[in-house]
């Protein structure tokens, strides 16, 4: 029954008859008592439905990098704490940074950032504050004139990339970076150059943090 329901929903979505399915991860969670083969088929269908977050979760489930029970636990804690689910999975140690980055890159069709190719000098100085870069976990990689190339830990969050593009005043080309590698690079490039205290900065260069909330408000209207 679940497979029939998902296949029907997929056909409707491909014809633009529906925009998506709410809570698609719950279908996988409910399938825990099912056989591994059926669970894998369900995960494959789910990977084609729903939000990027749901598709990333489906890939992790299909590859055995995450169990339905652990997903349910992380979902509850993320909802209670107001933290993104994908970040909570890593924070709890349920999924490794690399496994998440690989699944995210595959779903979003983005390359993984190579830490050996990270810049040796800060890129786009004056566009962002250290506070914003650390909170968003974004590392500017190269200013290529008509676009800014960045490594981002959560490329599935559209508000982060929209905020970066707004501050830079140009399109952004994203790569998926591991949070720990981005944090280390930010410390090496910015904190040791006498950057202002991240806790005292309120401005993101010419881009204010309130603009991020404004983007979210617009998206929800």
Secondary structure, DSSP 8 states (H G I E B T S, - for coil): -HHHHHHHHHHHHHTTS----TTTHHHHHHTTTS-HHHHHHHHHHHTTSS-HHHHHHHHHHHTTSS-HHHHHHHHHHHHHHT--HHHHHHHTTSS-HHHHHHHHHHHHT--B--GGGS-SS-SSBTTB-HHHHHHHTEEEEEE-SSEEEEEES-TT-HHHHHHHHHHHTSEEEEEE--HHHHHHHHHHHTGGGT---TTT--EETTEETHHHHHHHHHHH-
